[in-house]
């Protein structure tokens, strides 16, 4: 789930998935695809 501010900026990203390995992989993929839009340090760095 992505939450946007009134100006349209993404201010929060939530992912509720299991198993953990799949959730971490998903987080890394989001980090790569949203590069330049969402700060990379908000995502799993492993």
ModelCIF file with pLDDT and N, C-alpha, C, O atoms, coordinates in Angstrom:
data_MODEL
#
_entry.id   MODEL 
#
_entity.id                         1 
_entity.type                       polymer 
_entity.pdbx_number_of_molecules   1 
#
_entity_poly.entity_id                      1 
_entity_poly.type                           'polypeptide(L)' 
_entity_poly.nstd_linkage                   no 
_entity_poly.nstd_monomer                   no 
_entity_poly.pdbx_seq_one_letter_code       
;(UNK)(UNK)(UNK)(UNK)(UNK)(UNK)(UNK)(UNK)(UNK)(UNK)(UNK)(UNK)(UNK)(UNK)(UNK)(UNK)
(UNK)(UNK)(UNK)(UNK)(UNK)(UNK)(UNK)(UNK)(UNK)(UNK)(UNK)(UNK)(UNK)(UNK)(UNK)(UNK)
(UNK)(UNK)(UNK)(UNK)(UNK)(UNK)(UNK)(UNK)(UNK)(UNK)(UNK)(UNK)(UNK)(UNK)
;
_entity_poly.pdbx_seq_one_letter_code_can   XXXXXXXXXXXXXXXXXXXXXXXXXXXXXXXXXXXXXXXXXXXXXX 
_entity_poly.pdbx_strand_id                 A 
#
loop_
_entity_poly_seq.entity_id 
_entity_poly_seq.num 
_entity_poly_seq.mon_id 
_entity_poly_seq.hetero 
1 1  UNK n 
1 2  UNK n 
1 3  UNK n 
1 4  UNK n 
1 5  UNK n 
1 6  UNK n 
1 7  UNK n 
1 8  UNK n 
1 9  UNK n 
1 10 UNK n 
1 11 UNK n 
1 12 UNK n 
1 13 UNK n 
1 14 UNK n 
1 15 UNK n 
1 16 UNK n 
1 17 UNK n 
1 18 UNK n 
1 19 UNK n 
1 20 UNK n 
1 21 UNK n 
1 22 UNK n 
1 23 UNK n 
1 24 UNK n 
1 25 UNK n 
1 26 UNK n 
1 27 UNK n 
1 28 UNK n 
1 29 UNK n 
1 30 UNK n 
1 31 UNK n 
1 32 UNK n 
1 33 UNK n 
1 34 UNK n 
1 35 UNK n 
1 36 UNK n 
1 37 UNK n 
1 38 UNK n 
1 39 UNK n 
1 40 UNK n 
1 41 UNK n 
1 42 UNK n 
1 43 UNK n 
1 44 UNK n 
1 45 UNK n 
1 46 UNK n 
#
_struct_asym.id          A 
_struct_asym.entity_id   1 
#
loop_
_ma_qa_metric.id 
_ma_qa_metric.mode 
_ma_qa_metric.name 
_ma_qa_metric.software_group_id 
_ma_qa_metric.type 
1 global pLDDT . pLDDT 
2 local  pLDDT . pLDDT 
#
_ma_qa_metric_global.metric_id      1 
_ma_qa_metric_global.metric_value   86.70 
_ma_qa_metric_global.model_id       1 
_ma_qa_metric_global.ordinal_id     1 
#
loop_
_ma_qa_metric_local.label_asym_id 
_ma_qa_metric_local.label_comp_id 
_ma_qa_metric_local.label_seq_id 
_ma_qa_metric_local.metric_id 
_ma_qa_metric_local.metric_value 
_ma_qa_metric_local.model_id 
_ma_qa_metric_local.ordinal_id 
A UNK 1  2 85.00 1 1  
A UNK 2  2 90.00 1 2  
A UNK 3  2 94.00 1 3  
A UNK 4  2 95.00 1 4  
A UNK 5  2 95.00 1 5  
A UNK 6  2 96.00 1 6  
A UNK 7  2 95.00 1 7  
A UNK 8  2 93.00 1 8  
A UNK 9  2 95.00 1 9  
A UNK 10 2 93.00 1 10 
A UNK 11 2 95.00 1 11 
A UNK 12 2 91.00 1 12 
A UNK 13 2 86.00 1 13 
A UNK 14 2 81.00 1 14 
A UNK 15 2 70.00 1 15 
A UNK 16 2 72.00 1 16 
A UNK 17 2 68.00 1 17 
A UNK 18 2 76.00 1 18 
A UNK 19 2 87.00 1 19 
A UNK 20 2 85.00 1 20 
A UNK 21 2 86.00 1 21 
A UNK 22 2 84.00 1 22 
A UNK 23 2 82.00 1 23 
A UNK 24 2 85.00 1 24 
A UNK 25 2 87.00 1 25 
A UNK 26 2 84.00 1 26 
A UNK 27 2 85.00 1 27 
A UNK 28 2 87.00 1 28 
A UNK 29 2 90.00 1 29 
A UNK 30 2 89.00 1 30 
A UNK 31 2 90.00 1 31 
A UNK 32 2 91.00 1 32 
A UNK 33 2 94.00 1 33 
A UNK 34 2 92.00 1 34 
A UNK 35 2 92.00 1 35 
A UNK 36 2 93.00 1 36 
A UNK 37 2 93.00 1 37 
A UNK 38 2 90.00 1 38 
A UNK 39 2 91.00 1 39 
A UNK 40 2 89.00 1 40 
A UNK 41 2 87.00 1 41 
A UNK 42 2 84.00 1 42 
A UNK 43 2 83.00 1 43 
A UNK 44 2 76.00 1 44 
A UNK 45 2 75.00 1 45 
A UNK 46 2 67.00 1 46 
#
loop_
_atom_site.group_PDB 
_atom_site.id 
_atom_site.type_symbol 
_atom_site.label_atom_id 
_atom_site.label_alt_id 
_atom_site.label_comp_id 
_atom_site.label_asym_id 
_atom_site.label_entity_id 
_atom_site.label_seq_id 
_atom_site.pdbx_PDB_ins_code 
_atom_site.Cartn_x 
_atom_site.Cartn_y 
_atom_site.Cartn_z 
_atom_site.occupancy 
_atom_site.B_iso_or_equiv 
_atom_site.pdbx_formal_charge 
_atom_site.auth_seq_id 
_atom_site.auth_comp_id 
_atom_site.auth_asym_id 
_atom_site.auth_atom_id 
_atom_site.pdbx_PDB_model_num 
ATOM 1   N N  . UNK A 1 1  ? 0.840  -1.151  0.000   1.00 85.00 ? 1  UNK A N  1 
ATOM 2   C CA . UNK A 1 1  ? 0.000  0.000   0.000   1.00 85.00 ? 1  UNK A CA 1 
ATOM 3   C C  . UNK A 1 1  ? 0.901  1.236   0.000   1.00 85.00 ? 1  UNK A C  1 
ATOM 4   O O  . UNK A 1 1  ? 1.831  1.330   0.801   1.00 85.00 ? 1  UNK A O  1 
ATOM 5   N N  . UNK A 1 2  ? 0.629  2.168   -0.886  1.00 90.00 ? 2  UNK A N  1 
ATOM 6   C CA . UNK A 1 2  ? 1.352  3.426   -0.936  1.00 90.00 ? 2  UNK A CA 1 
ATOM 7   C C  . UNK A 1 2  ? 0.423  4.532   -0.461  1.00 90.00 ? 2  UNK A C  1 
ATOM 8   O O  . UNK A 1 2  ? -0.720 4.618   -0.908  1.00 90.00 ? 2  UNK A O  1 
ATOM 9   N N  . UNK A 1 3  ? 0.906  5.374   0.438   1.00 94.00 ? 3  UNK A N  1 
ATOM 10  C CA . UNK A 1 3  ? 0.140  6.513   0.927   1.00 94.00 ? 3  UNK A CA 1 
ATOM 11  C C  . UNK A 1 3  ? 0.768  7.770   0.359   1.00 94.00 ? 3  UNK A C  1 
ATOM 12  O O  . UNK A 1 3  ? 1.980  7.970   0.447   1.00 94.00 ? 3  UNK A O  1 
ATOM 13  N N  . UNK A 1 4  ? -0.071 8.619   -0.226  1.00 95.00 ? 4  UNK A N  1 
ATOM 14  C CA . UNK A 1 4  ? 0.416  9.861   -0.825  1.00 95.00 ? 4  UNK A CA 1 
ATOM 15  C C  . UNK A 1 4  ? -0.051 11.062  -0.016  1.00 95.00 ? 4  UNK A C  1 
ATOM 16  O O  . UNK A 1 4  ? -1.108 11.030  0.614   1.00 95.00 ? 4  UNK A O  1 
ATOM 17  N N  . UNK A 1 5  ? 0.747  12.115  -0.041  1.00 95.00 ? 5  UNK A N  1 
ATOM 18  C CA . UNK A 1 5  ? 0.378  13.373  0.597   1.00 95.00 ? 5  UNK A CA 1 
ATOM 19  C C  . UNK A 1 5  ? -0.614 14.108  -0.309  1.00 95.00 ? 5  UNK A C  1 
ATOM 20  O O  . UNK A 1 5  ? -0.896 13.669  -1.424  1.00 95.00 ? 5  UNK A O  1 
ATOM 21  N N  . UNK A 1 6  ? -1.133 15.220  0.182   1.00 96.00 ? 6  UNK A N  1 
ATOM 22  C CA . UNK A 1 6  ? -2.072 16.020  -0.605  1.00 96.00 ? 6  UNK A CA 1 
ATOM 23  C C  . UNK A 1 6  ? -1.433 16.511  -1.901  1.00 96.00 ? 6  UNK A C  1 
ATOM 24  O O  . UNK A 1 6  ? -2.131 16.741  -2.888  1.00 96.00 ? 6  UNK A O  1 
ATOM 25  N N  . UNK A 1 7  ? -0.105 16.674  -1.903  1.00 95.00 ? 7  UNK A N  1 
ATOM 26  C CA . UNK A 1 7  ? 0.588  17.133  -3.114  1.00 95.00 ? 7  UNK A CA 1 
ATOM 27  C C  . UNK A 1 7  ? 0.932  15.992  -4.067  1.00 95.00 ? 7  UNK A C  1 
ATOM 28  O O  . UNK A 1 7  ? 1.500  16.225  -5.134  1.00 95.00 ? 7  UNK A O  1 
ATOM 29  N N  . UNK A 1 8  ? 0.589  14.746  -3.687  1.00 93.00 ? 8  UNK A N  1 
ATOM 30  C CA . UNK A 1 8  ? 0.825  13.606  -4.562  1.00 93.00 ? 8  UNK A CA 1 
ATOM 31  C C  . UNK A 1 8  ? 2.119  12.862  -4.323  1.00 93.00 ? 8  UNK A C  1 
ATOM 32  O O  . UNK A 1 8  ? 2.409  11.897  -5.031  1.00 93.00 ? 8  UNK A O  1 
ATOM 33  N N  . UNK A 1 9  ? 2.917  13.286  -3.331  1.00 95.00 ? 9  UNK A N  1 
ATOM 34  C CA . UNK A 1 9  ? 4.164  12.589  -3.026  1.00 95.00 ? 9  UNK A CA 1 
ATOM 35  C C  . UNK A 1 9  ? 3.877  11.347  -2.195  1.00 95.00 ? 9  UNK A C  1 
ATOM 36  O O  . UNK A 1 9  ? 3.009  11.364  -1.322  1.00 95.00 ? 9  UNK A O  1 
ATOM 37  N N  . UNK A 1 10 ? 4.613  10.264  -2.469  1.00 93.00 ? 10 UNK A N  1 
ATOM 38  C CA . UNK A 1 10 ? 4.489  9.052   -1.668  1.00 93.00 ? 10 UNK A CA 1 
ATOM 39  C C  . UNK A 1 10 ? 5.165  9.310   -0.324  1.00 93.00 ? 10 UNK A C  1 
ATOM 40  O O  . UNK A 1 10 ? 6.350  9.637   -0.273  1.00 93.00 ? 10 UNK A O  1 
ATOM 41  N N  . UNK A 1 11 ? 4.410  9.161   0.758   1.00 95.00 ? 11 UNK A N  1 
ATOM 42  C CA . UNK A 1 11 ? 4.944  9.427   2.092   1.00 95.00 ? 11 UNK A CA 1 
ATOM 43  C C  . UNK A 1 11 ? 5.066  8.166   2.934   1.00 95.00 ? 11 UNK A C  1 
ATOM 44  O O  . UNK A 1 11 ? 5.672  8.193   4.005   1.00 95.00 ? 11 UNK A O  1 
ATOM 45  N N  . UNK A 1 12 ? 4.495  7.056   2.459   1.00 91.00 ? 12 UNK A N  1 
ATOM 46  C CA . UNK A 1 12 ? 4.576  5.811   3.215   1.00 91.00 ? 12 UNK A CA 1 
ATOM 47  C C  . UNK A 1 12 ? 4.324  4.634   2.282   1.00 91.00 ? 12 UNK A C  1 
ATOM 48  O O  . UNK A 1 12 ? 3.442  4.682   1.425   1.00 91.00 ? 12 UNK A O  1 
ATOM 49  N N  . UNK A 1 13 ? 5.110  3.581   2.463   1.00 86.00 ? 13 UNK A N  1 
ATOM 50  C CA . UNK A 1 13 ? 4.924  2.352   1.698   1.00 86.00 ? 13 UNK A CA 1 
ATOM 51  C C  . UNK A 1 13 ? 4.860  1.192   2.675   1.00 86.00 ? 13 UNK A C  1 
ATOM 52  O O  . UNK A 1 13 ? 5.751  1.032   3.510   1.00 86.00 ? 13 UNK A O  1 
ATOM 53  N N  . UNK A 1 14 ? 3.827  0.392   2.578   1.00 81.00 ? 14 UNK A N  1 
ATOM 54  C CA . UNK A 1 14 ? 3.657  -0.760  3.457   1.00 81.00 ? 14 UNK A CA 1 
ATOM 55  C C  . UNK A 1 14 ? 3.509  -2.033  2.629   1.00 81.00 ? 14 UNK A C  1 
ATOM 56  O O  . UNK A 1 14 ? 2.777  -2.062  1.641   1.00 81.00 ? 14 UNK A O  1 
ATOM 57  N N  . UNK A 1 15 ? 4.206  -3.071  3.040   1.00 70.00 ? 15 UNK A N  1 
ATOM 58  C CA . UNK A 1 15 ? 4.099  -4.365  2.382   1.00 70.00 ? 15 UNK A CA 1 
ATOM 59  C C  . UNK A 1 15 ? 3.876  -5.409  3.464   1.00 70.00 ? 15 UNK A C  1 
ATOM 60  O O  . UNK A 1 15 ? 4.685  -5.545  4.382   1.00 70.00 ? 15 UNK A O  1 
ATOM 61  N N  . UNK A 1 16 ? 2.782  -6.142  3.355   1.00 72.00 ? 16 UNK A N  1 
ATOM 62  C CA . UNK A 1 16 ? 2.475  -7.194  4.316   1.00 72.00 ? 16 UNK A CA 1 
ATOM 63  C C  . UNK A 1 16 ? 2.423  -8.515  3.555   1.00 72.00 ? 16 UNK A C  1 
ATOM 64  O O  . UNK A 1 16 ? 1.377  -8.908  3.040   1.00 72.00 ? 16 UNK A O  1 
ATOM 65  N N  . UNK A 1 17 ? 3.565  -9.191  3.491   1.00 68.00 ? 17 UNK A N  1 
ATOM 66  C CA . UNK A 1 17 ? 3.664  -10.442 2.748   1.00 68.00 ? 17 UNK A CA 1 
ATOM 67  C C  . UNK A 1 17 ? 4.423  -11.473 3.570   1.00 68.00 ? 17 UNK A C  1 
ATOM 68  O O  . UNK A 1 17 ? 5.255  -11.130 4.410   1.00 68.00 ? 17 UNK A O  1 
ATOM 69  N N  . UNK A 1 18 ? 4.132  -12.701 3.322   1.00 76.00 ? 18 UNK A N  1 
ATOM 70  C CA . UNK A 1 18 ? 4.890  -13.813 3.890   1.00 76.00 ? 18 UNK A CA 1 
ATOM 71  C C  . UNK A 1 18 ? 5.003  -14.839 2.784   1.00 76.00 ? 18 UNK A C  1 
ATOM 72  O O  . UNK A 1 18 ? 4.108  -14.915 1.942   1.00 76.00 ? 18 UNK A O  1 
ATOM 73  N N  . UNK A 1 19 ? 6.027  -15.606 2.746   1.00 87.00 ? 19 UNK A N  1 
ATOM 74  C CA . UNK A 1 19 ? 7.132  -15.762 3.690   1.00 87.00 ? 19 UNK A CA 1 
ATOM 75  C C  . UNK A 1 19 ? 8.120  -14.598 3.599   1.00 87.00 ? 19 UNK A C  1 
ATOM 76  O O  . UNK A 1 19 ? 8.102  -13.814 2.650   1.00 87.00 ? 19 UNK A O  1 
ATOM 77  N N  . UNK A 1 20 ? 8.969  -14.511 4.601   1.00 85.00 ? 20 UNK A N  1 
ATOM 78  C CA . UNK A 1 20 ? 9.896  -13.394 4.718   1.00 85.00 ? 20 UNK A CA 1 
ATOM 79  C C  . UNK A 1 20 ? 10.782 -13.251 3.481   1.00 85.00 ? 20 UNK A C  1 
ATOM 80  O O  . UNK A 1 20 ? 10.982 -12.137 2.996   1.00 85.00 ? 20 UNK A O  1 
ATOM 81  N N  . UNK A 1 21 ? 11.307 -14.341 2.970   1.00 86.00 ? 21 UNK A N  1 
ATOM 82  C CA . UNK A 1 21 ? 12.178 -14.273 1.796   1.00 86.00 ? 21 UNK A CA 1 
ATOM 83  C C  . UNK A 1 21 ? 11.501 -13.602 0.614   1.00 86.00 ? 21 UNK A C  1 
ATOM 84  O O  . UNK A 1 21 ? 12.116 -12.796 -0.085  1.00 86.00 ? 21 UNK A O  1 
ATOM 85  N N  . UNK A 1 22 ? 10.249 -13.927 0.390   1.00 84.00 ? 22 UNK A N  1 
ATOM 86  C CA . UNK A 1 22 ? 9.502  -13.320 -0.714  1.00 84.00 ? 22 UNK A CA 1 
ATOM 87  C C  . UNK A 1 22 ? 9.273  -11.834 -0.465  1.00 84.00 ? 22 UNK A C  1 
ATOM 88  O O  . UNK A 1 22 ? 9.356  -11.031 -1.395  1.00 84.00 ? 22 UNK A O  1 
ATOM 89  N N  . UNK A 1 23 ? 8.989  -11.462 0.769   1.00 82.00 ? 23 UNK A N  1 
ATOM 90  C CA . UNK A 1 23 ? 8.775  -10.057 1.113   1.00 82.00 ? 23 UNK A CA 1 
ATOM 91  C C  . UNK A 1 23 ? 10.060 -9.254  0.904   1.00 82.00 ? 23 UNK A C  1 
ATOM 92  O O  . UNK A 1 23 ? 10.011 -8.132  0.398   1.00 82.00 ? 23 UNK A O  1 
ATOM 93  N N  . UNK A 1 24 ? 11.198 -9.810  1.285   1.00 85.00 ? 24 UNK A N  1 
ATOM 94  C CA . UNK A 1 24 ? 12.469 -9.117  1.105   1.00 85.00 ? 24 UNK A CA 1 
ATOM 95  C C  . UNK A 1 24 ? 12.811 -8.956  -0.371  1.00 85.00 ? 24 UNK A C  1 
ATOM 96  O O  . UNK A 1 24 ? 13.321 -7.915  -0.785  1.00 85.00 ? 24 UNK A O  1 
ATOM 97  N N  . UNK A 1 25 ? 12.534 -9.971  -1.151  1.00 87.00 ? 25 UNK A N  1 
ATOM 98  C CA . UNK A 1 25 ? 12.768 -9.917  -2.601  1.00 87.00 ? 25 UNK A CA 1 
ATOM 99  C C  . UNK A 1 25 ? 11.861 -8.853  -3.234  1.00 87.00 ? 25 UNK A C  1 
ATOM 100 O O  . UNK A 1 25 ? 12.296 -8.087  -4.094  1.00 87.00 ? 25 UNK A O  1 
ATOM 101 N N  . UNK A 1 26 ? 10.618 -8.817  -2.805  1.00 84.00 ? 26 UNK A N  1 
ATOM 102 C CA . UNK A 1 26 ? 9.660  -7.836  -3.308  1.00 84.00 ? 26 UNK A CA 1 
ATOM 103 C C  . UNK A 1 26 ? 10.123 -6.421  -2.960  1.00 84.00 ? 26 UNK A C  1 
ATOM 104 O O  . UNK A 1 26 ? 10.049 -5.522  -3.797  1.00 84.00 ? 26 UNK A O  1 
ATOM 105 N N  . UNK A 1 27 ? 10.597 -6.221  -1.733  1.00 85.00 ? 27 UNK A N  1 
ATOM 106 C CA . UNK A 1 27 ? 11.095 -4.921  -1.300  1.00 85.00 ? 27 UNK A CA 1 
ATOM 107 C C  . UNK A 1 27 ? 12.273 -4.476  -2.160  1.00 85.00 ? 27 UNK A C  1 
ATOM 108 O O  . UNK A 1 27 ? 12.341 -3.319  -2.575  1.00 85.00 ? 27 UNK A O  1 
ATOM 109 N N  . UNK A 1 28 ? 13.193 -5.387  -2.423  1.00 87.00 ? 28 UNK A N  1 
ATOM 110 C CA . UNK A 1 28 ? 14.354 -5.057  -3.252  1.00 87.00 ? 28 UNK A CA 1 
ATOM 111 C C  . UNK A 1 28 ? 13.923 -4.689  -4.668  1.00 87.00 ? 28 UNK A C  1 
ATOM 112 O O  . UNK A 1 28 ? 14.487 -3.773  -5.266  1.00 87.00 ? 28 UNK A O  1 
ATOM 113 N N  . UNK A 1 29 ? 12.942 -5.385  -5.202  1.00 90.00 ? 29 UNK A N  1 
ATOM 114 C CA . UNK A 1 29 ? 12.439 -5.080  -6.551  1.00 90.00 ? 29 UNK A CA 1 
ATOM 115 C C  . UNK A 1 29 ? 11.774 -3.703  -6.582  1.00 90.00 ? 29 UNK A C  1 
ATOM 116 O O  . UNK A 1 29 ? 11.987 -2.928  -7.515  1.00 90.00 ? 29 UNK A O  1 
ATOM 117 N N  . UNK A 1 30 ? 10.973 -3.402  -5.565  1.00 89.00 ? 30 UNK A N  1 
ATOM 118 C CA . UNK A 1 30 ? 10.359 -2.076  -5.485  1.00 89.00 ? 30 UNK A CA 1 
ATOM 119 C C  . UNK A 1 30 ? 11.416 -0.985  -5.398  1.00 89.00 ? 30 UNK A C  1 
ATOM 120 O O  . UNK A 1 30 ? 11.305 0.050   -6.055  1.00 89.00 ? 30 UNK A O  1 
ATOM 121 N N  . UNK A 1 31 ? 12.445 -1.220  -4.583  1.00 90.00 ? 31 UNK A N  1 
ATOM 122 C CA . UNK A 1 31 ? 13.547 -0.260  -4.444  1.00 90.00 ? 31 UNK A CA 1 
ATOM 123 C C  . UNK A 1 31 ? 14.145 0.051   -5.814  1.00 90.00 ? 31 UNK A C  1 
ATOM 124 O O  . UNK A 1 31 ? 14.377 1.213   -6.148  1.00 90.00 ? 31 UNK A O  1 
ATOM 125 N N  . UNK A 1 32 ? 14.390 -0.988  -6.600  1.00 91.00 ? 32 UNK A N  1 
ATOM 126 C CA . UNK A 1 32 ? 15.002 -0.803  -7.913  1.00 91.00 ? 32 UNK A CA 1 
ATOM 127 C C  . UNK A 1 32 ? 14.061 -0.094  -8.885  1.00 91.00 ? 32 UNK A C  1 
ATOM 128 O O  . UNK A 1 32 ? 14.494 0.784   -9.632  1.00 91.00 ? 32 UNK A O  1 
ATOM 129 N N  . UNK A 1 33 ? 12.796 -0.458  -8.884  1.00 94.00 ? 33 UNK A N  1 
ATOM 130 C CA . UNK A 1 33 ? 11.844 0.122   -9.830  1.00 94.00 ? 33 UNK A CA 1 
ATOM 131 C C  . UNK A 1 33 ? 11.442 1.553   -9.483  1.00 94.00 ? 33 UNK A C  1 
ATOM 132 O O  . UNK A 1 33 ? 11.077 2.334   -10.361 1.00 94.00 ? 33 UNK A O  1 
ATOM 133 N N  . UNK A 1 34 ? 11.512 1.889   -8.192  1.00 92.00 ? 34 UNK A N  1 
ATOM 134 C CA . UNK A 1 34 ? 11.120 3.232   -7.756  1.00 92.00 ? 34 UNK A CA 1 
ATOM 135 C C  . UNK A 1 34 ? 12.313 4.151   -7.547  1.00 92.00 ? 34 UNK A C  1 
ATOM 136 O O  . UNK A 1 34 ? 12.170 5.245   -7.000  1.00 92.00 ? 34 UNK A O  1 
ATOM 137 N N  . UNK A 1 35 ? 13.482 3.714   -7.977  1.00 92.00 ? 35 UNK A N  1 
ATOM 138 C CA . UNK A 1 35 ? 14.696 4.529   -7.848  1.00 92.00 ? 35 UNK A CA 1 
ATOM 139 C C  . UNK A 1 35 ? 14.462 5.910   -8.470  1.00 92.00 ? 35 UNK A C  1 
ATOM 140 O O  . UNK A 1 35 ? 14.000 6.022   -9.605  1.00 92.00 ? 35 UNK A O  1 
ATOM 141 N N  . UNK A 1 36 ? 14.784 6.944   -7.716  1.00 93.00 ? 36 UNK A N  1 
ATOM 142 C CA . UNK A 1 36 ? 14.573 8.302   -8.184  1.00 93.00 ? 36 UNK A CA 1 
ATOM 143 C C  . UNK A 1 36 ? 13.222 8.876   -7.804  1.00 93.00 ? 36 UNK A C  1 
ATOM 144 O O  . UNK A 1 36 ? 13.011 10.086  -7.891  1.00 93.00 ? 36 UNK A O  1 
ATOM 145 N N  . UNK A 1 37 ? 12.295 8.007   -7.377  1.00 93.00 ? 37 UNK A N  1 
ATOM 146 C CA . UNK A 1 37 ? 10.970 8.441   -6.947  1.00 93.00 ? 37 UNK A CA 1 
ATOM 147 C C  . UNK A 1 37 ? 10.832 8.347   -5.434  1.00 93.00 ? 37 UNK A C  1 
ATOM 148 O O  . UNK A 1 37 ? 10.296 9.243   -4.782  1.00 93.00 ? 37 UNK A O  1 
ATOM 149 N N  . UNK A 1 38 ? 11.331 7.230   -4.887  1.00 90.00 ? 38 UNK A N  1 
ATOM 150 C CA . UNK A 1 38 ? 11.278 6.974   -3.451  1.00 90.00 ? 38 UNK A CA 1 
ATOM 151 C C  . UNK A 1 38 ? 12.713 6.726   -2.988  1.00 90.00 ? 38 UNK A C  1 
ATOM 152 O O  . UNK A 1 38 ? 13.447 5.987   -3.645  1.00 90.00 ? 38 UNK A O  1 
ATOM 153 N N  . UNK A 1 39 ? 13.127 7.327   -1.871  1.00 91.00 ? 39 UNK A N  1 
ATOM 154 C CA . UNK A 1 39 ? 14.505 7.104   -1.396  1.00 91.00 ? 39 UNK A CA 1 
ATOM 155 C C  . UNK A 1 39 ? 14.807 5.611   -1.190  1.00 91.00 ? 39 UNK A C  1 
ATOM 156 O O  . UNK A 1 39 ? 14.036 4.901   -0.545  1.00 91.00 ? 39 UNK A O  1 
ATOM 157 N N  . UNK A 1 40 ? 15.918 5.151   -1.735  1.00 89.00 ? 40 UNK A N  1 
ATOM 158 C CA . UNK A 1 40 ? 16.291 3.729   -1.684  1.00 89.00 ? 40 UNK A CA 1 
ATOM 159 C C  . UNK A 1 40 ? 16.483 3.224   -0.266  1.00 89.00 ? 40 UNK A C  1 
ATOM 160 O O  . UNK A 1 40 ? 16.293 2.036   -0.006  1.00 89.00 ? 40 UNK A O  1 
ATOM 161 N N  . UNK A 1 41 ? 16.860 4.111   0.668   1.00 87.00 ? 41 UNK A N  1 
ATOM 162 C CA . UNK A 1 41 ? 17.118 3.644   2.036   1.00 87.00 ? 41 UNK A CA 1 
ATOM 163 C C  . UNK A 1 41 ? 15.839 3.289   2.799   1.00 87.00 ? 41 UNK A C  1 
ATOM 164 O O  . UNK A 1 41 ? 15.912 2.838   3.942   1.00 87.00 ? 41 UNK A O  1 
ATOM 165 N N  . UNK A 1 42 ? 14.685 3.483   2.190   1.00 84.00 ? 42 UNK A N  1 
ATOM 166 C CA . UNK A 1 42 ? 13.419 3.068   2.808   1.00 84.00 ? 42 UNK A CA 1 
ATOM 167 C C  . UNK A 1 42 ? 13.132 1.597   2.565   1.00 84.00 ? 42 UNK A C  1 
ATOM 168 O O  . UNK A 1 42 ? 12.194 1.044   3.141   1.00 84.00 ? 42 UNK A O  1 
ATOM 169 N N  . UNK A 1 43 ? 13.934 0.953   1.713   1.00 83.00 ? 43 UNK A N  1 
ATOM 170 C CA . UNK A 1 43 ? 13.704 -0.429  1.332   1.00 83.00 ? 43 UNK A CA 1 
ATOM 171 C C  . UNK A 1 43 ? 14.806 -1.336  1.853   1.00 83.00 ? 43 UNK A C  1 
ATOM 172 O O  . UNK A 1 43 ? 15.873 -0.869  2.252   1.00 83.00 ? 43 UNK A O  1 
ATOM 173 N N  . UNK A 1 44 ? 14.543 -2.622  1.846   1.00 76.00 ? 44 UNK A N  1 
ATOM 174 C CA . UNK A 1 44 ? 15.518 -3.627  2.254   1.00 76.00 ? 44 UNK A CA 1 
ATOM 175 C C  . UNK A 1 44 ? 16.790 -3.491  1.426   1.00 76.00 ? 44 UNK A C  1 
ATOM 176 O O  . UNK A 1 44 ? 16.734 -3.377  0.202   1.00 76.00 ? 44 UNK A O  1 
ATOM 177 N N  . UNK A 1 45 ? 17.923 -3.504  2.091   1.00 75.00 ? 45 UNK A N  1 
ATOM 178 C CA . UNK A 1 45 ? 19.189 -3.313  1.392   1.00 75.00 ? 45 UNK A CA 1 
ATOM 179 C C  . UNK A 1 45 ? 19.988 -4.610  1.211   1.00 75.00 ? 45 UNK A C  1 
ATOM 180 O O  . UNK A 1 45 ? 21.055 -4.595  0.597   1.00 75.00 ? 45 UNK A O  1 
ATOM 181 N N  . UNK A 1 46 ? 19.488 -5.714  1.734   1.00 67.00 ? 46 UNK A N  1 
ATOM 182 C CA . UNK A 1 46 ? 20.212 -6.978  1.696   1.00 67.00 ? 46 UNK A CA 1 
ATOM 183 C C  . UNK A 1 46 ? 20.422 -7.508  0.343   1.00 67.00 ? 46 UNK A C  1 
ATOM 184 O O  . UNK A 1 46 ? 21.022 -8.571  0.182   1.00 67.00 ? 46 UNK A O  1 
#
